Amino acid sequence: MKIFAFAGSLRAASFNRTLLALAATNARTAGATVEIGDFRDYCPPHYDGDLEAASGLPREAQALIAKIDASDGVIIASPEYNRSIPGPLKNALDWVSRVKPYKLTGKPLLMIGATSGKVGCLDGFAALRITLEFQAAKVYAESYGLSRAASAFTTSGQFADAAEAAKLNALIRAFVTQA
Ligand SMILES: Cc1cc2nc3c(=O)[nH]c(=O)nc-3n(C[C@H](O)[C@H](O)[C@H](O)COP(=O)(O)O)c2cc1C
């Protein structure tokens, strides 16, 4: 399985980038090839119908679509913002939806995420699922949400809690082998 993975957070020290690196290691161990994209390279300007009419899809949206197209599956690691999808991620997915038929149609997609709050991304995943499934993505039934992310990793980017490591690994293995 060829996986394209990216984090829905732009910041360099993002907990979701850390989580995604761990997920990628799990996926490679399970036999997948994984490319991690830097969301900064795939984050288009705000959707603007005039911009689209004048010049079509921005290069970042085209690049994201090309990566989705070339993959057998996608992993998104995203925080939730105000119990919903971070604006930059929603905007990128809105641009992706401008190509018909939807480029996400039938694409196996796994949602994982880390937040600093007490409830690991549950509402964010619900909102993200709506947007992804509207574009006909095959969103994996289960997801992995990490709460209290600020204390969840060691300084070397590993899980502080072995039970969390095992939980993520089991989900990634299931996604890679069943999706
Ligand atoms: C605008 C904004 C809204 C946020 N809303 C939530 C939220 O609804 N739930 C939550 O657990 N954390 C929330 N947070 C905190 C994020 O979980 C935290 O900033 C996290 O580190 C973001 O992920 P990152 O480390 O990958 O950038 C919010 C942060 C921002 C900046």
The ligand as an SDF file (V2000), in Angstrom:
LIG
                    3D

 31 33  0  0  0  0  0  0  0  0999 V2000
   -7.6910   28.2130   17.1610 C   0  0  0  0  0  0  0  0  0  0  0  0
   -7.4470   27.0230   18.0570 C   0  0  0  0  0  0  0  0  0  0  0  0
   -8.4990   26.2670   18.4660 C   0  0  0  0  0  0  0  0  0  0  0  0
   -8.2860   25.1370   19.2810 C   0  0  0  0  0  0  0  0  0  0  0  0
   -9.3330   24.3370   19.6330 N   0  0  0  0  0  0  0  0  0  0  0  0
   -9.1170   23.1900   20.3160 C   0  0  0  0  0  0  0  0  0  0  0  0
  -10.1790   22.2830   20.5730 C   0  0  0  0  0  0  0  0  0  0  0  0
  -11.3020   22.4760   20.1710 O   0  0  0  0  0  0  0  0  0  0  0  0
   -9.8890   21.1440   21.2680 N   0  0  0  0  0  0  0  0  0  0  0  0
   -8.6140   20.8680   21.7290 C   0  0  0  0  0  0  0  0  0  0  0  0
   -8.4000   19.8240   22.3550 O   0  0  0  0  0  0  0  0  0  0  0  0
   -7.5920   21.7070   21.4830 N   0  0  0  0  0  0  0  0  0  0  0  0
   -7.8110   22.8550   20.7910 C   0  0  0  0  0  0  0  0  0  0  0  0
   -6.7720   23.7070   20.5130 N   0  0  0  0  0  0  0  0  0  0  0  0
   -5.4420   23.3880   21.0220 C   0  0  0  0  0  0  0  0  0  0  0  0
   -4.7040   22.4610   20.0600 C   0  0  0  0  0  0  0  0  0  0  0  0
   -5.0490   21.1420   20.3390 O   0  0  0  0  0  0  0  0  0  0  0  0
   -3.1890   22.6590   20.2010 C   0  0  0  0  0  0  0  0  0  0  0  0
   -2.8440   23.9700   19.8300 O   0  0  0  0  0  0  0  0  0  0  0  0
   -2.4120   21.6420   19.4050 C   0  0  0  0  0  0  0  0  0  0  0  0
   -1.0760   21.7130   19.8110 O   0  0  0  0  0  0  0  0  0  0  0  0
   -2.5290   21.8990   17.9120 C   0  0  0  0  0  0  0  0  0  0  0  0
   -1.8990   20.8780   17.1890 O   0  0  0  0  0  0  0  0  0  0  0  0
   -0.3880   20.9670   16.6740 P   0  0  0  0  0  0  0  0  0  0  0  0
    0.4970   20.7890   17.8790 O   0  0  0  0  0  0  0  0  0  0  0  0
   -0.2550   19.8030   15.7350 O   0  0  0  0  0  0  0  0  0  0  0  0
   -0.1820   22.2890   16.0100 O   0  0  0  0  0  0  0  0  0  0  0  0
   -6.9780   24.8220   19.6930 C   0  0  0  0  0  0  0  0  0  0  0  0
   -5.9020   25.6170   19.2670 C   0  0  0  0  0  0  0  0  0  0  0  0
   -6.1330   26.6990   18.4440 C   0  0  0  0  0  0  0  0  0  0  0  0
   -4.9490   27.5150   17.9640 C   0  0  0  0  0  0  0  0  0  0  0  0
  1  2  1  0
  2  3  1  0
  2 30  2  0
  3  4  2  0
  4  5  1  0
  4 28  1  0
  5  6  2  0
  6  7  1  0
  6 13  1  0
  7  8  2  0
  7  9  1  0
  9 10  1  0
 10 11  2  0
 10 12  1  0
 12 13  2  0
 13 14  1  0
 14 15  1  0
 14 28  1  0
 15 16  1  0
 16 17  1  0
 16 18  1  0
 18 19  1  0
 18 20  1  0
 20 21  1  0
 20 22  1  0
 22 23  1  0
 23 24  1  0
 24 25  2  0
 24 26  1  0
 24 27  1  0
 28 29  2  0
 29 30  1  0
 30 31  1  0
M  END
$$$$
